[in-house]
């Protein structure tokens, strides 16, 4: 891990950009350390395009005493193009525009390769982040793509709790993996999300094997998560990571 910039935000949160090999990332740390860590998984739009949302979440987390970090997903933002993923996304858009059902093959081709690449990268980032002064456990995960969070919850024992954003298509293979998830979960679902297969999100929630799992569903589109829903997610992390 190599830090490339550092600045102090108005509320005394320290923001540092870094690279982990070819992977760009951002680390936010609160004024008081050592701090538990929350991994902020961005949507596949790029860190620059989603920076304001990520930084806002990081500031709120810092006010609760948490450090946060985000890394660029494969094929997104400043990372090299991923032609196979671009073709899979084009197939998905074509199916949606045609008004027909989105077939399992399209969903698998879009989501499973992303999960296979992103999860080991998150684990490598976690290795590096937990080696830094002032960063400690326990560790939480927050965000989407929900299939990435599901896989991480299965294979990464250092993650103690997760807030998952239900806003993407879910392969059948991920539904099977969800039965092995046992950590506490808080799932956010936007009921009118135009790009979300609502039933798949409900099926995934039902499949999770966790004894503690909460589904927080709200009316509105993909980016319309109300502030009180975010506050409830913050309270969830305060219960499980402190």
Buried (B, 14 or more C-beta within 10 A) or exposed (E): BEEEEEEEEEEEBBBBBBBBEEBBBBBBBBEEBBBBBBBBBBBBEBBEEBBEBBBEBBBBBBEBBBBBBBBBBBBBBEBEEBEEBEEBBEBBEEBBEEEEEBEEEBBBBBBBBBBEBBBEBBBBBBEBBEEBEEBBBBBBBBBBBBBBBBBBBBBBEBBBBBBBBBBBBBBEBBBEBBEBBBBBBBBBBBEEBEEBBBEBBBBBBEBBBBEBBBBBBBEEBBEEBBEEBBEBBBEBBEEBBE
